[in-house]
């Protein structure tokens, strides 16, 4: 069970991530995407996933029972090669529904002070 005191907690990466053309190409090729001038809309998850997992590492979740429930993206502008991001992740909510624990984490990618992409990952810890 998620420690309820963690709701609202934000973890900010100490390191920045530089997007490379190779990273975009690798991600795009899996999707069959041919426009390599910008990253596919879901590319942000390749950066934010580690961040959100770090935030939840010691949360008390039973990882053997976790399934991915939902993923949302809010894109302010496309990601391109050369972008340098700092990532922060926040546990936005945790609730119980029919015995299942549902946790939502928002991760934000900032280029300097500009918010470029926000992602929401909803995880379900099965009862």
N, CA, C and O atoms as a GROMACS GRO file, in nm:
protein
  508
    1UNK      N    1   0.084  -0.118   0.000
    1UNK     CA    2   0.000   0.000   0.000
    1UNK      C    3   0.088   0.124   0.000
    1UNK      O    4   0.186   0.133   0.074
    2UNK      N    5   0.051   0.220  -0.085
    2UNK     CA    6   0.126   0.344  -0.095
    2UNK      C    7   0.113   0.422   0.034
    2UNK      O    8   0.004   0.436   0.090
    3UNK      N    9   0.224   0.473   0.082
    3UNK     CA   10   0.224   0.560   0.198
    3UNK      C   11   0.148   0.688   0.160
    3UNK      O   12   0.194   0.760   0.071
    4UNK      N   13   0.034   0.719   0.225
    4UNK     CA   14  -0.046   0.835   0.186
    4UNK      C   15   0.028   0.967   0.202
    4UNK      O   16  -0.008   1.066   0.138
    5UNK      N   17   0.130   0.970   0.286
    5UNK     CA   18   0.208   1.093   0.304
    5UNK      C   19   0.288   1.129   0.179
    5UNK      O   20   0.338   1.241   0.168
    6UNK      N   21   0.300   1.036   0.085
    6UNK     CA   22   0.376   1.062  -0.036
    6UNK      C   23   0.296   1.136  -0.143
    6UNK      O   24   0.354   1.191  -0.237
    7UNK      N   25   0.163   1.139  -0.131
    7UNK     CA   26   0.082   1.212  -0.228
    7UNK      C   27   0.120   1.360  -0.220
    7UNK      O   28   0.120   1.421  -0.114
    8UNK      N   29   0.152   1.415  -0.337
    8UNK     CA   30   0.198   1.553  -0.345
    8UNK      C   31   0.349   1.566  -0.348
    8UNK      O   32   0.402   1.673  -0.377
    9UNK      N   33   0.419   1.458  -0.318
    9UNK     CA   34   0.566   1.461  -0.318
    9UNK      C   35   0.617   1.473  -0.461
    9UNK      O   36   0.566   1.407  -0.552
   10UNK      N   37   0.718   1.558  -0.480
   10UNK     CA   38   0.781   1.577  -0.610
   10UNK      C   39   0.928   1.539  -0.601
   10UNK      O   40   0.997   1.576  -0.506
   11UNK      N   41   0.973   1.466  -0.701
   11UNK     CA   42   1.114   1.430  -0.713
   11UNK      C   43   1.165   1.497  -0.839
   11UNK      O   44   1.110   1.477  -0.947
   12UNK      N   45   1.271   1.576  -0.826
   12UNK     CA   46   1.328   1.646  -0.941
   12UNK      C   47   1.465   1.589  -0.970
   12UNK      O   48   1.549   1.576  -0.881
   13UNK      N   49   1.487   1.555  -1.094
   13UNK     CA   50   1.614   1.499  -1.137
   13UNK      C   51   1.726   1.599  -1.118
   13UNK      O   52   1.711   1.718  -1.145
   14UNK      N   53   1.839   1.550  -1.070
   14UNK     CA   54   1.958   1.634  -1.057
   14UNK      C   55   2.026   1.650  -1.192
   14UNK      O   56   2.095   1.749  -1.216
   15UNK      N   57   2.006   1.553  -1.279
   15UNK     CA   58   2.071   1.553  -1.410
   15UNK      C   59   1.975   1.602  -1.518
   15UNK      O   60   1.854   1.588  -1.506
   16UNK      N   61   2.033   1.658  -1.621
   16UNK     CA   62   1.953   1.693  -1.738
   16UNK      C   63   1.971   1.584  -1.844
   16UNK      O   64   2.068   1.509  -1.842
   17UNK      N   65   1.876   1.578  -1.934
   17UNK     CA   66   1.878   1.480  -2.043
   17UNK      C   67   1.880   1.556  -2.175
   17UNK      O   68   1.796   1.643  -2.199
   18UNK      N   69   1.976   1.522  -2.260
   18UNK     CA   70   1.983   1.582  -2.392
   18UNK      C   71   1.926   1.484  -2.493
   18UNK      O   72   1.969   1.369  -2.501
   19UNK      N   73   1.828   1.530  -2.570
   19UNK     CA   74   1.764   1.448  -2.672
   19UNK      C   75   1.855   1.445  -2.795
   19UNK      O   76   1.897   1.549  -2.845
   20UNK      N   77   1.883   1.324  -2.841
   20UNK     CA   78   1.967   1.310  -2.960
   20UNK      C   79   1.882   1.264  -3.079
   20UNK      O   80   1.775   1.206  -3.062
   21UNK      N   81   1.932   1.292  -3.197
   21UNK     CA   82   1.865   1.246  -3.319
   21UNK      C   83   1.859   1.094  -3.320
   21UNK      O   84   1.760   1.035  -3.365
   22UNK      N   85   1.965   1.029  -3.270
   22UNK     CA   86   1.969   0.882  -3.265
   22UNK      C   87   1.860   0.827  -3.173
   22UNK      O   88   1.796   0.727  -3.206
   23UNK      N   89   1.838   0.893  -3.059
   23UNK     CA   90   1.732   0.848  -2.967
   23UNK      C   91   1.595   0.861  -3.033
   23UNK      O   92   1.510   0.773  -3.019
   24UNK      N   93   1.574   0.972  -3.104
   24UNK     CA   94   1.446   0.990  -3.175
   24UNK      C   95   1.431   0.883  -3.282
   24UNK      O   96   1.323   0.825  -3.296
   25UNK      N   97   1.536   0.857  -3.359
   25UNK     CA   98   1.531   0.757  -3.466
   25UNK      C   99   1.500   0.619  -3.410
   25UNK      O  100   1.417   0.546  -3.465
   26UNK      N  101   1.566   0.584  -3.301
   26UNK     CA  102   1.546   0.451  -3.240
   26UNK      C  103   1.400   0.436  -3.194
   26UNK      O  104   1.337   0.333  -3.220
   27UNK      N  105   1.348   0.536  -3.125
   27UNK     CA  106   1.210   0.531  -3.077
   27UNK      C  107   1.113   0.529  -3.194
   27UNK      O  108   1.018   0.450  -3.195
   28UNK      N  109   1.136   0.615  -3.293
   28UNK     CA  110   1.047   0.626  -3.408
   28UNK      C  111   1.043   0.497  -3.490
   28UNK      O  112   0.939   0.459  -3.543
   29UNK      N  113   1.158   0.430  -3.500
   29UNK     CA  114   1.164   0.308  -3.582
   29UNK      C  115   1.075   0.198  -3.525
   29UNK      O  116   1.016   0.121  -3.600
   30UNK      N  117   1.064   0.191  -3.394
   30UNK     CA  118   0.978   0.090  -3.331
   30UNK      C  119   0.832   0.115  -3.366
   30UNK      O  120   0.753   0.022  -3.377
   31UNK      N  121   0.798   0.242  -3.382
   31UNK     CA  122   0.660   0.279  -3.413
   31UNK      C  123   0.630   0.282  -3.562
   31UNK      O  124   0.514   0.296  -3.603
   32UNK      N  125   0.735   0.268  -3.644
   32UNK     CA  126   0.716   0.278  -3.788
   32UNK      C  127   0.703   0.422  -3.835
   32UNK      O  128   0.656   0.448  -3.946
   33UNK      N  129   0.743   0.514  -3.750
   33UNK     CA  130   0.734   0.658  -3.782
   33UNK      C  131   0.848   0.696  -3.874
   33UNK      O  132   0.962   0.654  -3.853
   34UNK      N  133   0.819   0.775  -3.975
   34UNK     CA  134   0.922   0.813  -4.072
   34UNK      C  135   0.965   0.959  -4.061
   34UNK      O  136   1.071   0.995  -4.112
   35UNK      N  137   0.885   1.044  -3.996
   35UNK     CA  138   0.923   1.184  -3.978
   35UNK      C  139   1.016   1.192  -3.859
   35UNK      O  140   0.974   1.178  -3.744
   36UNK      N  141   1.145   1.215  -3.886
   36UNK     CA  142   1.244   1.217  -3.780
   36UNK      C  143   1.285   1.359  -3.741
   36UNK      O  144   1.379   1.377  -3.663
   37UNK      N  145   1.216   1.460  -3.795
   37UNK     CA  146   1.248   1.598  -3.759
   37UNK      C  147   1.202   1.631  -3.617
   37UNK      O  148   1.261   1.714  -3.549
   38UNK      N  149   1.095   1.565  -3.574
   38UNK     CA  150   1.045   1.580  -3.437
   38UNK      C  151   1.024   1.441  -3.378
   38UNK      O  152   1.006   1.343  -3.450
   39UNK      N  153   1.027   1.435  -3.247
   39UNK     CA  154   1.005   1.307  -3.179
   39UNK      C  155   0.857   1.271  -3.186
   39UNK      O  156   0.771   1.359  -3.187
   40UNK      N  157   0.826   1.142  -3.192
   40UNK     CA  158   0.685   1.100  -3.184
   40UNK      C  159   0.623   1.152  -3.054
   40UNK      O  160   0.695   1.172  -2.956
   41UNK      N  161   0.494   1.174  -3.052
   41UNK     CA  162   0.429   1.231  -2.934
   41UNK      C  163   0.455   1.154  -2.804
   41UNK      O  164   0.462   1.214  -2.697
   42UNK      N  165   0.471   1.022  -2.812
   42UNK     CA  166   0.491   0.942  -2.691
   42UNK      C  167   0.638   0.930  -2.651
   42UNK      O  168   0.670   0.862  -2.554
   43UNK      N  169   0.728   0.996  -2.722
   43UNK     CA  170   0.872   0.989  -2.693
   43UNK      C  171   0.904   1.031  -2.550
   43UNK      O  172   0.998   0.980  -2.490
   44UNK      N  173   0.828   1.124  -2.497
   44UNK     CA  174   0.854   1.176  -2.362
   44UNK      C  175   0.863   1.065  -2.258
   44UNK      O  176   0.937   1.078  -2.160
   45UNK      N  177   0.789   0.956  -2.278
   45UNK     CA  178   0.790   0.847  -2.180
   45UNK      C  179   0.929   0.785  -2.167
   45UNK      O  180   0.964   0.733  -2.061
   46UNK      N  181   1.009   0.791  -2.274
   46UNK     CA  182   1.144   0.735  -2.267
   46UNK      C  183   1.233   0.814  -2.171
   46UNK      O  184   1.337   0.764  -2.127
   47UNK      N  185   1.194   0.935  -2.139
   47UNK     CA  186   1.268   1.018  -2.043
   47UNK      C  187   1.201   1.011  -1.906
   47UNK      O  188   1.269   0.998  -1.805
   48UNK      N  189   1.069   1.021  -1.902
   48UNK     CA  190   0.998   1.034  -1.774
   48UNK      C  191   0.982   0.903  -1.698
   48UNK      O  192   0.961   0.905  -1.577
   49UNK      N  193   0.990   0.790  -1.766
   49UNK     CA  194   0.966   0.662  -1.699
   49UNK      C  195   1.064   0.638  -1.585
   49UNK      O  196   1.023   0.601  -1.475
   50UNK      N  197   1.191   0.657  -1.610
   50UNK     CA  198   1.290   0.638  -1.503
   50UNK      C  199   1.264   0.730  -1.385
   50UNK      O  200   1.275   0.690  -1.269
   51UNK      N  201   1.229   0.854  -1.417
   51UNK     CA  202   1.204   0.953  -1.312
   51UNK      C  203   1.088   0.911  -1.223
   51UNK      O  204   1.098   0.915  -1.100
   52UNK      N  205   0.978   0.870  -1.284
   52UNK     CA  206   0.861   0.832  -1.204
   52UNK      C  207   0.889   0.704  -1.125
   52UNK      O  208   0.840   0.688  -1.013
   53UNK      N  209   0.965   0.612  -1.183
   53UNK     CA  210   1.000   0.490  -1.110
   53UNK      C  211   1.090   0.522  -0.990
   53UNK      O  212   1.077   0.460  -0.884
   54UNK      N  213   1.181   0.618  -1.006
   54UNK     CA  214   1.264   0.660  -0.893
   54UNK      C  215   1.178   0.716  -0.780
   54UNK      O  216   1.203   0.687  -0.663
   55UNK      N  217   1.078   0.795  -0.816
   55UNK     CA  218   0.989   0.853  -0.716
   55UNK      C  219   0.914   0.745  -0.638
   55UNK      O  220   0.895   0.756  -0.518
   56UNK      N  221   0.873   0.641  -0.709
   56UNK     CA  222   0.791   0.535  -0.647
   56UNK      C  223   0.873   0.421  -0.587
   56UNK      O  224   0.816   0.328  -0.528
   57UNK      N  225   1.004   0.427  -0.602
   57UNK     CA  226   1.092   0.317  -0.559
   57UNK      C  227   1.064   0.272  -0.415
   57UNK      O  228   1.050   0.152  -0.389
   58UNK      N  229   1.055   0.365  -0.324
   58UNK     CA  230   1.036   0.332  -0.183
   58UNK      C  231   0.898   0.372  -0.132
   58UNK      O  232   0.882   0.410  -0.016
   59UNK      N  233   0.799   0.364  -0.220
   59UNK     CA  234   0.665   0.414  -0.188
   59UNK      C  235   0.580   0.317  -0.108
   59UNK      O  236   0.480   0.356  -0.048
   60UNK      N  237   0.619   0.191  -0.107
   60UNK     CA  238   0.536   0.092  -0.041
   60UNK      C  239   0.446   0.015  -0.136
   60UNK      O  240   0.369  -0.070  -0.092
   61UNK      N  241   0.454   0.045  -0.267
   61UNK     CA  242   0.373  -0.030  -0.364
   61UNK      C  243   0.423  -0.173  -0.376
   61UNK      O  244   0.544  -0.197  -0.371
   62UNK      N  245   0.332  -0.266  -0.392
   62UNK     CA  246   0.367  -0.405  -0.419
   62UNK      C  247   0.384  -0.419  -0.570
   62UNK      O  248   0.287  -0.440  -0.642
   63UNK      N  249   0.509  -0.409  -0.616
   63UNK     CA  250   0.538  -0.406  -0.760
   63UNK      C  251   0.501  -0.537  -0.830
   63UNK      O  252   0.486  -0.539  -0.952
   64UNK      N  253   0.486  -0.645  -0.756
   64UNK     CA  254   0.447  -0.772  -0.818
   64UNK      C  255   0.300  -0.770  -0.860
   64UNK      O  256   0.256  -0.857  -0.934
   65UNK      N  257   0.225  -0.670  -0.812
   65UNK     CA  258   0.082  -0.662  -0.842
   65UNK      C  259   0.046  -0.541  -0.929
   65UNK      O  260  -0.072  -0.515  -0.953
   66UNK      N  261   0.147  -0.467  -0.976
   66UNK     CA  262   0.124  -0.343  -1.052
   66UNK      C  263   0.101  -0.372  -1.199
   66UNK      O  264   0.175  -0.448  -1.262
   67UNK      N  265  -0.004  -0.311  -1.253
   67UNK     CA  266  -0.028  -0.310  -1.398
   67UNK      C  267  -0.047  -0.165  -1.441
   67UNK      O  268  -0.088  -0.080  -1.362
   68UNK      N  269  -0.016  -0.139  -1.567
   68UNK     CA  270  -0.029  -0.004  -1.620
   68UNK      C  271  -0.174   0.021  -1.656
   68UNK      O  272  -0.234  -0.056  -1.732
   69UNK      N  273  -0.232   0.128  -1.601
   69UNK     CA  274  -0.373   0.155  -1.624
   69UNK      C  275  -0.400   0.253  -1.736
   69UNK      O  276  -0.488   0.231  -1.819
   70UNK      N  277  -0.325   0.363  -1.740
   70UNK     CA  278  -0.353   0.468  -1.837
   70UNK      C  279  -0.229   0.555  -1.853
   70UNK      O  280  -0.147   0.564  -1.762
   71UNK      N  281  -0.218   0.618  -1.969
   71UNK     CA  282  -0.109   0.712  -1.997
   71UNK      C  283  -0.167   0.830  -2.073
   71UNK      O  284  -0.240   0.811  -2.170
   72UNK      N  285  -0.136   0.952  -2.029
   72UNK     CA  286  -0.180   1.073  -2.098
   72UNK      C  287  -0.060   1.163  -2.122
   72UNK      O  288   0.038   1.160  -2.048
   73UNK      N  289  -0.070   1.244  -2.228
   73UNK     CA  290   0.035   1.339  -2.262
   73UNK      C  291  -0.028   1.475  -2.290
   73UNK      O  292  -0.133   1.483  -2.354
   74UNK      N  293   0.034   1.580  -2.242
   74UNK     CA  294  -0.002   1.716  -2.279
   74UNK      C  295   0.124   1.779  -2.336
   74UNK      O  296   0.221   1.802  -2.265
   75UNK      N  297   0.121   1.805  -2.465
   75UNK     CA  298   0.239   1.850  -2.537
   75UNK      C  299   0.224   1.999  -2.569
   75UNK      O  300   0.132   2.040  -2.639
   76UNK      N  301   0.316   2.078  -2.515
   76UNK     CA  302   0.314   2.223  -2.540
   76UNK      C  303   0.384   2.256  -2.672
   76UNK      O  304   0.345   2.350  -2.742
   77UNK      N  305   0.487   2.177  -2.704
   77UNK     CA  306   0.556   2.189  -2.832
   77UNK      C  307   0.625   2.056  -2.859
   77UNK      O  308   0.651   1.981  -2.766
   78UNK      N  309   0.656   2.026  -2.985
   78UNK     CA  310   0.724   1.900  -3.016
   78UNK      C  311   0.864   1.894  -2.955
   78UNK      O  312   0.929   1.996  -2.934
   79UNK      N  313   0.907   1.774  -2.927
   79UNK     CA  314   1.044   1.749  -2.881
   79UNK      C  315   1.131   1.731  -3.005
   79UNK      O  316   1.093   1.662  -3.099
   80UNK      N  317   1.248   1.795  -3.004
   80UNK     CA  318   1.341   1.786  -3.117
   80UNK      C  319   1.480   1.753  -3.065
   80UNK      O  320   1.512   1.774  -2.948
   81UNK      N  321   1.563   1.701  -3.155
   81UNK     CA  322   1.702   1.673  -3.120
   81UNK      C  323   1.768   1.802  -3.073
   81UNK      O  324   1.747   1.909  -3.130
   82UNK      N  325   1.847   1.790  -2.968
   82UNK     CA  326   1.914   1.906  -2.910
   82UNK      C  327   1.844   1.962  -2.788
   82UNK      O  328   1.903   2.039  -2.712
   83UNK      N  329   1.716   1.925  -2.767
   83UNK     CA  330   1.646   1.969  -2.646
   83UNK      C  331   1.719   1.916  -2.524
   83UNK      O  332   1.767   1.803  -2.522
   84UNK      N  333   1.727   2.000  -2.422
   84UNK     CA  334   1.787   1.960  -2.295
   84UNK      C  335   1.679   1.977  -2.189
   84UNK      O  336   1.626   2.086  -2.169
   85UNK      N  337   1.647   1.866  -2.122
   85UNK     CA  338   1.536   1.866  -2.027
   85UNK      C  339   1.580   1.834  -1.886
   85UNK      O  340   1.675   1.759  -1.862
   86UNK      N  341   1.509   1.895  -1.793
   86UNK     CA  342   1.506   1.855  -1.653
   86UNK      C  343   1.368   1.794  -1.632
   86UNK      O  344   1.269   1.844  -1.684
   87UNK      N  345   1.363   1.688  -1.556
   87UNK     CA  346   1.238   1.617  -1.534
   87UNK      C  347   1.202   1.622  -1.386
   87UNK      O  348   1.287   1.605  -1.299
   88UNK      N  349   1.074   1.646  -1.359
   88UNK     CA  350   1.023   1.633  -1.223
   88UNK      C  351   0.899   1.545  -1.227
   88UNK      O  352   0.821   1.549  -1.323
   89UNK      N  353   0.882   1.465  -1.123
   89UNK     CA  354   0.766   1.377  -1.114
   89UNK      C  355   0.698   1.397  -0.979
   89UNK      O  356   0.764   1.411  -0.876
   90UNK      N  357   0.564   1.399  -0.983
   90UNK     CA  358   0.484   1.422  -0.863
   90UNK      C  359   0.378   1.314  -0.851
   90UNK      O  360   0.310   1.282  -0.948
   91UNK      N  361   0.365   1.258  -0.731
   91UNK     CA  362   0.253   1.167  -0.705
   91UNK      C  363   0.130   1.256  -0.686
   91UNK      O  364   0.117   1.324  -0.585
   92UNK      N  365   0.041   1.253  -0.785
   92UNK     CA  366  -0.077   1.340  -0.780
   92UNK      C  367  -0.191   1.282  -0.699
   92UNK      O  368  -0.262   1.355  -0.630
   93UNK      N  369  -0.209   1.151  -0.707
   93UNK     CA  370  -0.321   1.093  -0.632
   93UNK      C  371  -0.297   0.947  -0.604
   93UNK      O  372  -0.220   0.879  -0.673
   94UNK      N  373  -0.365   0.900  -0.502
   94UNK     CA  374  -0.369   0.758  -0.468
   94UNK      C  375  -0.506   0.733  -0.407
   94UNK      O  376  -0.548   0.802  -0.314
   95UNK      N  377  -0.575   0.633  -0.461
   95UNK     CA  378  -0.708   0.602  -0.410
   95UNK      C  379  -0.733   0.452  -0.421
   95UNK      O  380  -0.664   0.381  -0.494
   96UNK      N  381  -0.832   0.406  -0.349
   96UNK     CA  382  -0.872   0.266  -0.356
   96UNK      C  383  -1.006   0.257  -0.427
   96UNK      O  384  -1.100   0.330  -0.397
   97UNK      N  385  -1.012   0.164  -0.524
   97UNK     CA  386  -1.135   0.140  -0.599
   97UNK      C  387  -1.153  -0.011  -0.606
   97UNK      O  388  -1.070  -0.082  -0.663
   98UNK      N  389  -1.262  -0.059  -0.550
   98UNK     CA  390  -1.294  -0.202  -0.551
   98UNK      C  391  -1.177  -0.287  -0.501
   98UNK      O  392  -1.151  -0.395  -0.553
   99UNK      N  393  -1.108  -0.237  -0.400
   99UNK     CA  394  -0.996  -0.310  -0.342
   99UNK      C  395  -0.864  -0.290  -0.413
   99UNK      O  396  -0.760  -0.332  -0.362
  100UNK      N  397  -0.867  -0.226  -0.529
  100UNK     CA  398  -0.744  -0.198  -0.603
  100UNK      C  399  -0.694  -0.058  -0.568
  100UNK      O  400  -0.772   0.035  -0.551
  101UNK      N  401  -0.563  -0.045  -0.557
  101UNK     CA  402  -0.503   0.085  -0.532
  101UNK      C  403  -0.466   0.148  -0.667
  101UNK      O  404  -0.402   0.083  -0.750
  102UNK      N  405  -0.506   0.271  -0.687
  102UNK     CA  406  -0.479   0.340  -0.814
  102UNK      C  407  -0.394   0.463  -0.783
  102UNK      O  408  -0.434   0.549  -0.705
  103UNK      N  409  -0.278   0.470  -0.846
  103UNK     CA  410  -0.181   0.577  -0.821
  103UNK      C  411  -0.156   0.650  -0.952
  103UNK      O  412  -0.132   0.588  -1.056
  104UNK      N  413  -0.160   0.782  -0.948
  104UNK     CA  414  -0.132   0.863  -1.066
  104UNK      C  415  -0.010   0.951  -1.040
  104UNK      O  416  -0.003   1.022  -0.940
  105UNK      N  417   0.084   0.944  -1.134
  105UNK     CA  418   0.207   1.023  -1.126
  105UNK      C  419   0.214   1.114  -1.249
  105UNK      O  420   0.198   1.069  -1.362
  106UNK      N  421   0.237   1.243  -1.224
  106UNK     CA  422   0.258   1.339  -1.332
  106UNK      C  423   0.408   1.367  -1.342
  106UNK      O  424   0.474   1.393  -1.241
  107UNK      N  425   0.460   1.362  -1.465
  107UNK     CA  426   0.600   1.397  -1.489
  107UNK      C  427   0.604   1.513  -1.587
  107UNK      O  428   0.534   1.512  -1.688
  108UNK      N  429   0.687   1.612  -1.556
  108UNK     CA  430   0.700   1.731  -1.640
  108UNK      C  431   0.841   1.741  -1.694
  108UNK      O  432   0.939   1.722  -1.622
  109UNK      N  433   0.850   1.772  -1.824
  109UNK     CA  434   0.978   1.799  -1.888
  109UNK      C  435   0.990   1.948  -1.913
  109UNK      O  436   0.908   2.007  -1.982
  110UNK      N  437   1.095   2.008  -1.856
  110UNK     CA  438   1.120   2.150  -1.872
  110UNK      C  439   1.249   2.171  -1.950
  110UNK      O  440   1.350   2.106  -1.924
  111UNK      N  441   1.244   2.262  -2.047
  111UNK     CA  442   1.363   2.312  -2.115
  111UNK      C  443   1.383   2.452  -2.059
  111UNK      O  444   1.307   2.544  -2.089
  112UNK      N  445   1.487   2.468  -1.979
  112UNK     CA  446   1.504   2.590  -1.900
  112UNK      C  447   1.378   2.611  -1.818
  112UNK      O  448   1.341   2.522  -1.741
  113UNK      N  449   1.311   2.724  -1.831
  113UNK     CA  450   1.191   2.748  -1.750
  113UNK      C  451   1.062   2.713  -1.825
  113UNK      O  452   0.953   2.730  -1.771
  114UNK      N  453   1.075   2.666  -1.949
  114UNK     CA  454   0.957   2.634  -2.030
  114UNK      C  455   0.912   2.490  -2.010
  114UNK      O  456   0.991   2.397  -2.024
  115UNK      N  457   0.784   2.473  -1.977
  115UNK     CA  458   0.724   2.340  -1.971
  115UNK      C  459   0.697   2.294  -2.113
  115UNK      O  460   0.625   2.360  -2.188
  116UNK      N  461   0.755   2.180  -2.152
  116UNK     CA  462   0.741   2.130  -2.288
  116UNK      C  463   0.638   2.018  -2.295
  116UNK      O  464   0.552   2.019  -2.384
  117UNK      N  465   0.645   1.922  -2.203
  117UNK     CA  466   0.554   1.808  -2.203
  117UNK      C  467   0.522   1.769  -2.059
  117UNK      O  468   0.609   1.769  -1.972
  118UNK      N  469   0.396   1.737  -2.035
  118UNK     CA  470   0.354   1.673  -1.910
  118UNK      C  471   0.298   1.536  -1.946
  118UNK      O  472   0.226   1.522  -2.044
  119UNK      N  473   0.332   1.438  -1.865
  119UNK     CA  474   0.276   1.304  -1.884
  119UNK      C  475   0.210   1.260  -1.754
  119UNK      O  476   0.254   1.298  -1.645
  120UNK      N  477   0.105   1.182  -1.766
  120UNK     CA  478   0.039   1.122  -1.650
  120UNK      C  479   0.038   0.971  -1.669
  120UNK      O  480  -0.008   0.920  -1.771
  121UNK      N  481   0.091   0.901  -1.570
  121UNK     CA  482   0.089   0.755  -1.569
  121UNK      C  483   0.000   0.709  -1.454
  121UNK      O  484   0.020   0.749  -1.339
  122UNK      N  485  -0.096   0.626  -1.486
  122UNK     CA  486  -0.182   0.570  -1.383
  122UNK      C  487  -0.148   0.422  -1.367
  122UNK      O  488  -0.153   0.345  -1.463
  123UNK      N  489  -0.113   0.385  -1.246
  123UNK     CA  490  -0.078   0.247  -1.214
  123UNK      C  491  -0.187   0.188  -1.125
  123UNK      O  492  -0.242   0.255  -1.038
  124UNK      N  493  -0.217   0.063  -1.150
  124UNK     CA  494  -0.316  -0.009  -1.070
  124UNK      C  495  -0.244  -0.120  -0.996
  124UNK      O  496  -0.179  -0.205  -1.056
  125UNK      N  497  -0.259  -0.119  -0.863
  125UNK     CA  498  -0.205  -0.227  -0.781
  125UNK      C  499  -0.324  -0.318  -0.752
  125UNK      O  500  -0.412  -0.286  -0.673
  126UNK      N  501  -0.322  -0.434  -0.819
  126UNK     CA  502  -0.436  -0.527  -0.809
  126UNK      C  503  -0.451  -0.581  -0.668
  126UNK      O  504  -0.353  -0.610  -0.599
  127UNK      N  505  -0.576  -0.595  -0.627
  127UNK     CA  506  -0.606  -0.649  -0.494
  127UNK      C  507  -0.569  -0.795  -0.485
  127UNK      O  508  -0.587  -0.857  -0.381
   0.00000   0.00000   0.00000
